[in-house]
Amino acid sequence: MKKRVLFILHLPPPVHGAAMVGQYLHDSSLINSEFECKYINLTTAKDLQDIGKGGIGKLWKYFKLLRKIVVGILKFKPQLVYVTPNACGGAFYKDFIVVWLVKLFGCKVVVHYHNKGVSTRQNKWLDDKLYRRFFKGIKVILLAEALYQDVERYVKQKDVYICPNGIPDVLEPEPVIGRHNGKPHILFLSNLIESKGVWVLLDALQQLKDKGYPFVCDFVGGETAEIDSRCFKAEVEKRNLESSVVYHGKKFGEEKNAFLKEADIFVFPTFYPNECFPLVLLEAMQYGVACVSTHEGGIPGIIEDGQTGWLVKRQSADDLAGKLIWMLAHPLETKAMGERGKKKFDREFTLSCFETRMKEILQKLLV
């Protein structure tokens, strides 16, 4: 008889990394054939602008979520409950209640972190007390070894499992770098959030233009409460980048893939405090695109500095501009970086690799 697993996880919309991984698990034929699965959507936000906001409507959704969890446990009688909680702040307090409720029914719990921030709050009296209760008696899945330091105060190494994310294979997996580009194409693919490095990248691009390097930089991603298209346009104009920077809005599926197929360089200069394991880097590597990102979260486990791309200092437009200039001046070396990144992707970051790792972890937890 199959072991029963209740998944309490994020599902899109809104679209973000944790929600996409949640969807992959939900749709996984391997996971669903190996275990008897039930899924409950942990998301209460209706879109990206709604994330972090309160209100009566979201509170009502949250109470309905708690009721659904109770009913799910009573009827499904899971042998393991899998939860994807937030690590800190108000969202952690909400998810603390979810995990506390699951524990109240005596269920075995594993939490899978797609964000970080425990270590930033552990010295606050209330948070420390809550973390000690939260982590007691549970197992933890992390995306990279480097992220263990975030929970080290509360979780023993033996209770931690490492499971890097993976993404689905594309139909045209071979590198297609620079196939049609008269000018080198630089791609930024993320929602417009300041801490994802939007303004840092614009400042670096200004340096490239001032030094006379030709390029086109495509920004692809959704508007947010922080940065909308009007705000973005004003910042582009302030730097005189109108002829070199294009904002395309949200793109999905083949429309998004078209930008990855044409990109020569992928740039993701994030300093987002909760950044762990950005799927956009895997997407770029899948298409054989050399990547530039930062020493944040588990990113050093994705990009091999100087081999498959570059890692730059957080919030340093100068460092970013320097690496981009090197890449523009060395197109063959940059192409080779992308090809090495594609090989690393095929070895480590396919959806099949992720599903197999997750299946093995769940099997160990259910022994």
C-alpha positions as CSV (number, residue, x, y, z in Angstrom):
1,M,0.0,0.0,0.0
2,K,1.3,3.5,-0.9
3,K,2.3,5.8,1.9
4,R,0.1,8.9,2.3
5,V,1.6,12.4,2.0
6,L,-0.2,15.6,2.5
7,F,1.4,18.5,0.6
8,I,0.7,22.0,2.0
9,L,2.5,24.2,-0.6
10,H,2.3,27.3,-2.7
11,L,0.7,26.9,-6.2
12,P,0.4,29.7,-8.8
13,P,-1.0,32.3,-9.2
14,P,0.9,34.4,-8.3
15,V,3.9,33.0,-10.2
16,H,7.2,32.8,-8.2
17,G,9.8,30.2,-7.6
18,A,8.2,28.4,-4.7
19,A,4.8,28.3,-6.5
20,M,6.4,26.9,-9.7
21,V,8.2,24.1,-7.7
22,G,4.9,23.4,-6.0
23,Q,3.2,23.0,-9.4
24,Y,6.0,20.6,-10.5
25,L,5.4,18.4,-7.5
26,H,1.6,18.6,-7.9
27,D,2.0,17.5,-11.5
28,S,4.8,14.9,-11.0
29,S,3.9,11.5,-12.3
30,L,6.8,10.0,-10.4
31,I,5.7,11.5,-7.0
32,N,2.1,10.8,-7.5
33,S,2.7,7.2,-8.6
34,E,5.1,6.5,-5.7
35,F,2.9,8.0,-2.9
36,E,-0.8,8.6,-2.3
37,C,-0.9,12.4,-2.4
38,K,-3.2,15.2,-1.4
39,Y,-2.4,18.9,-2.1
40,I,-3.5,22.0,-0.3
41,N,-2.6,25.4,-1.6
42,L,-0.9,27.5,1.0
43,T,-1.2,30.7,-1.0
44,T,-3.5,33.5,0.2
45,A,-2.2,36.3,-2.2
46,K,-4.1,36.7,-5.4
47,D,-1.2,38.4,-7.3
48,L,2.3,39.7,-6.8
49,Q,1.1,43.1,-5.7
50,D,-1.0,41.4,-3.0
51,I,2.0,39.6,-1.4
52,G,2.8,41.0,2.1
53,K,-0.5,42.9,2.4
54,G,-3.2,42.3,5.0
55,G,-6.9,42.8,4.9
56,I,-10.2,41.1,5.9
57,G,-10.3,39.1,2.7
58,K,-6.9,37.5,3.2
59,L,-7.7,36.8,6.9
60,W,-10.8,35.0,5.8
61,K,-8.9,33.0,3.2
62,Y,-6.4,32.1,5.9
63,F,-9.1,30.8,8.3
64,K,-10.5,28.7,5.4
65,L,-7.0,27.4,4.8
66,L,-6.7,26.2,8.4
67,R,-10.1,24.6,8.2
68,K,-9.1,22.8,5.0
69,I,-5.9,21.5,6.7
70,V,-7.8,20.1,9.6
71,V,-10.3,18.4,7.4
72,G,-7.5,17.1,5.2
73,I,-5.7,15.6,8.1
74,L,-8.8,14.0,9.6
75,K,-10.0,12.5,6.3
76,F,-6.7,11.7,4.6
77,K,-4.8,10.6,7.7
78,P,-1.4,11.4,6.2
79,Q,1.8,9.6,7.3
80,L,3.8,12.6,6.4
81,V,2.9,16.3,6.0
82,Y,5.1,18.4,3.7
83,V,5.0,22.2,4.2
84,T,6.7,25.0,2.3
85,P,6.8,27.8,5.0
86,N,8.2,31.3,5.0
87,A,11.3,31.8,7.0
88,C,10.8,35.1,8.7
89,G,8.5,38.1,9.3
90,G,4.8,38.2,9.3
91,A,4.5,35.3,6.8
92,F,6.5,33.1,9.2
93,Y,4.0,33.8,12.0
94,K,1.2,32.7,9.7
95,D,3.0,29.5,8.7
96,F,4.0,28.9,12.3
97,I,0.3,28.4,13.1
98,V,0.0,26.0,10.1
99,V,2.9,23.8,11.3
100,W,1.7,24.0,14.9
101,L,-1.7,22.9,13.9
102,V,-0.3,19.9,11.9
103,K,1.9,18.9,14.9
104,L,-1.2,19.1,17.2
105,F,-2.6,16.2,15.3
106,G,0.6,14.2,15.9
107,C,1.6,14.2,12.2
108,K,5.2,13.8,11.1
109,V,6.3,17.0,9.4
110,V,9.0,18.0,6.9
111,V,9.4,21.7,5.9
112,H,10.9,22.6,2.5
113,Y,12.4,26.1,2.4
114,H,12.4,28.1,-0.8
115,N,13.5,31.3,1.1
116,K,15.7,32.2,4.0
117,G,15.9,34.7,6.8
118,V,15.8,32.7,10.1
119,S,19.3,33.8,11.1
120,T,18.3,37.5,10.6
121,R,15.5,37.1,13.2
122,Q,16.9,34.5,15.7
123,N,18.3,37.1,18.1
124,K,14.8,38.6,18.7
125,W,13.2,37.2,21.8
126,L,9.8,36.4,20.3
127,D,11.2,34.9,17.1
128,D,13.7,32.8,18.9
129,K,11.0,31.3,21.1
130,L,8.8,30.6,18.1
131,Y,11.7,29.1,16.1
132,R,12.6,26.7,18.9
133,R,9.0,25.5,19.0
134,F,8.6,25.5,15.2
135,F,11.7,23.3,14.5
136,K,11.3,20.9,17.4
137,G,10.8,17.4,16.1
138,I,10.7,18.2,12.3
139,K,12.9,17.5,9.3
140,V,14.1,20.2,6.9
141,I,14.7,20.3,3.2
142,L,17.1,22.9,1.9
143,L,18.0,23.9,-1.7
144,A,21.8,24.0,-1.1
145,E,24.4,23.2,1.5
146,A,25.3,26.9,1.8
147,L,21.8,27.6,3.2
148,Y,22.2,25.4,6.3
149,Q,23.8,28.3,8.2
150,D,20.4,30.0,8.1
151,V,18.8,27.3,10.3
152,E,21.9,25.9,12.1
153,R,20.9,27.3,15.5
154,Y,17.7,25.2,15.5
155,V,18.3,22.2,13.3
156,K,20.9,19.4,13.6
157,Q,22.7,18.5,10.4
158,K,21.3,15.0,10.5
159,D,17.8,16.4,10.2
160,V,18.6,18.3,7.0
161,Y,18.1,17.0,3.4
162,I,19.6,18.9,0.4
163,C,17.4,19.0,-2.7
164,P,18.3,21.5,-5.4
165,N,15.4,22.5,-7.6
166,G,15.0,21.4,-11.2
167,I,12.9,22.6,-14.1
168,P,11.2,20.9,-17.1
169,D,13.2,20.2,-20.3
170,V,12.6,22.4,-23.3
171,L,11.9,21.1,-26.8
172,E,15.1,22.7,-28.1
173,P,17.7,22.1,-25.5
174,E,20.8,22.9,-27.6
175,P,22.6,26.2,-27.1
176,V,21.4,28.9,-29.5
177,I,23.5,31.8,-28.2
178,G,23.8,34.9,-30.5
179,R,22.0,33.2,-33.4
180,H,20.5,36.3,-34.9
181,N,21.9,39.2,-32.9
182,G,23.4,42.2,-34.6
183,K,24.1,43.6,-31.2
184,P,24.7,41.4,-28.1
185,H,21.5,40.8,-26.2
186,I,21.5,41.0,-22.4
187,L,18.4,39.5,-20.6
188,F,16.9,40.2,-17.2
189,L,14.1,37.9,-16.4
190,S,12.3,38.6,-13.1
191,N,9.5,40.6,-11.6
192,L,10.3,44.2,-11.2
193,I,11.5,44.3,-7.6
194,E,14.3,46.6,-6.5
195,S,16.1,43.9,-4.5
196,K,16.3,41.7,-7.6
197,G,18.8,44.2,-8.9
198,V,16.7,46.3,-11.4
199,W,18.4,49.7,-10.6
200,V,21.8,48.1,-10.1
201,L,21.6,46.6,-13.6
202,L,20.4,50.0,-15.1
203,D,23.4,51.7,-13.5
204,A,25.8,49.1,-14.9
205,L,24.2,49.4,-18.4
206,Q,24.7,53.2,-18.2
207,Q,28.4,52.5,-17.7
208,L,28.5,50.2,-20.7
209,K,26.8,52.8,-22.9
210,D,29.1,55.6,-21.7
211,K,32.1,53.4,-22.7
212,G,30.7,52.9,-26.2
213,Y,29.7,49.2,-26.0
214,P,26.7,48.3,-28.2
215,F,24.0,46.1,-26.7
216,V,20.3,45.6,-26.2
217,C,19.0,44.7,-22.8
218,D,15.6,43.1,-22.5
219,F,13.7,43.3,-19.2
220,V,11.0,40.6,-19.0
221,G,8.8,40.3,-15.9
222,G,5.7,41.6,-14.1
223,E,5.1,45.0,-12.6
224,T,5.0,45.1,-8.8
225,A,3.9,47.6,-6.1
226,E,7.5,48.7,-5.9
227,I,8.2,49.2,-9.7
228,D,5.6,49.7,-12.4
229,S,6.2,50.3,-16.1
230,R,5.9,54.1,-15.7
231,C,8.5,54.2,-12.9
232,F,10.8,51.9,-14.8
233,K,10.5,54.0,-18.0
234,A,11.4,57.2,-16.0
235,E,14.6,55.5,-14.6
236,V,15.6,54.4,-18.1
237,E,15.1,57.9,-19.5
238,K,17.1,59.4,-16.6
239,R,20.1,57.3,-17.6
240,N,19.6,57.9,-21.4
241,L,19.1,54.3,-22.1
242,E,16.0,54.5,-24.2
243,S,17.7,53.1,-27.3
244,S,19.3,50.2,-25.5
245,V,16.8,49.0,-22.8
246,V,13.3,47.5,-23.6
247,Y,10.7,46.5,-21.1
248,H,8.5,43.8,-22.4
249,G,6.2,43.0,-19.4
250,K,5.2,39.6,-18.3
251,K,5.9,36.7,-20.6
252,F,5.2,33.0,-20.2
253,G,5.7,29.8,-22.1
254,E,7.1,30.1,-25.7
255,E,7.0,33.9,-25.5
256,K,9.4,33.8,-22.5
257,N,11.5,31.1,-24.1
258,A,12.0,33.2,-27.2
259,F,14.0,35.7,-25.2
260,L,16.1,33.0,-23.7
261,K,16.8,31.6,-27.2
262,E,18.1,35.0,-28.3
263,A,20.1,36.0,-25.2
264,D,23.9,36.2,-25.2
265,I,24.1,37.0,-21.5
266,F,21.7,36.5,-18.7
267,V,21.9,38.9,-15.7
268,F,20.3,38.5,-12.3
269,P,22.0,40.9,-9.9
270,T,19.8,40.0,-6.9
271,F,20.3,41.1,-3.3
272,Y,16.8,40.0,-2.3
273,P,17.2,39.0,1.4
274,N,15.2,35.8,1.0
275,E,16.8,34.7,-2.3
276,C,17.7,31.0,-2.2
277,F,17.8,29.1,-5.5
278,P,16.5,31.2,-8.4
279,L,14.8,29.1,-11.1
280,V,15.6,31.8,-13.7
281,L,19.2,30.9,-13.6
282,L,18.4,27.3,-14.3
283,E,16.2,28.4,-17.3
284,A,19.1,30.5,-18.7
285,M,21.6,27.6,-18.2
286,Q,19.2,25.2,-20.0
287,Y,19.4,27.4,-23.1
288,G,23.2,27.6,-22.9
289,V,23.3,31.2,-21.8
290,A,26.2,32.4,-19.6
291,C,24.9,33.9,-16.4
292,V,25.9,36.8,-14.1
293,S,24.5,36.9,-10.6
294,T,25.6,37.5,-7.0
295,H,26.9,35.7,-3.9
296,E,23.4,35.3,-2.5
297,G,21.7,32.3,-0.9
298,G,22.4,29.1,-2.9
299,I,23.5,30.8,-6.1
300,P,27.1,29.8,-5.8
301,G,25.9,26.2,-6.0
302,I,24.3,27.0,-9.4
303,I,26.9,29.3,-11.1
304,E,30.6,28.2,-11.1
305,D,32.4,31.5,-11.0
306,G,34.6,32.0,-14.0
307,Q,33.4,28.7,-15.6
308,T,29.7,28.9,-16.3
309,G,29.3,32.6,-15.6
310,W,30.3,35.2,-13.1
311,L,29.4,36.1,-9.5
312,V,29.6,39.7,-8.6
313,K,29.3,41.8,-5.4
314,R,25.7,42.5,-4.3
315,Q,24.5,46.0,-5.1
316,S,27.8,46.8,-7.0
317,A,27.0,48.4,-10.4
318,D,30.8,48.8,-10.9
319,D,31.5,45.1,-10.4
320,L,28.6,44.1,-12.6
321,A,29.6,46.5,-15.4
322,G,33.2,45.2,-15.3
323,K,32.0,41.6,-15.8
324,L,29.6,42.6,-18.6
325,I,32.3,44.5,-20.4
326,W,34.6,41.4,-20.2
327,M,31.8,39.3,-21.6
328,L,31.0,41.7,-24.4
329,A,34.7,41.9,-25.3
330,H,35.2,38.1,-25.2
331,P,32.2,36.6,-27.0
332,L,33.8,33.2,-27.7
333,E,34.8,32.7,-24.1
334,T,31.3,33.8,-23.0
335,K,29.7,31.3,-25.4
336,A,31.9,28.6,-23.9
337,M,30.7,29.5,-20.4
338,G,27.1,29.1,-21.6
339,E,27.9,25.7,-23.1
340,R,29.5,24.5,-19.8
341,G,26.5,25.8,-17.9
342,K,24.2,23.7,-20.2
343,K,26.2,20.6,-19.4
344,K,25.9,21.3,-15.6
345,F,22.2,21.8,-16.0
346,D,21.8,18.5,-17.7
347,R,23.7,16.7,-14.9
348,E,22.1,18.4,-11.9
349,F,19.1,20.6,-12.6
350,T,16.5,18.9,-14.8
351,L,13.1,18.3,-13.4
352,S,13.7,14.5,-13.6
353,C,16.8,15.0,-11.3
354,F,14.7,17.1,-8.8
355,E,11.8,14.6,-8.8
356,T,14.1,11.7,-8.2
357,R,15.9,13.5,-5.3
358,M,12.5,14.4,-3.8
359,K,11.2,10.9,-4.1
360,E,14.2,9.5,-2.3
361,I,14.0,12.1,0.5
362,L,10.3,11.4,1.1
363,Q,10.9,7.6,1.1
364,K,13.6,8.1,3.8
365,L,11.2,10.2,5.9
366,L,8.4,7.6,5.6
367,V,10.5,4.7,6.9
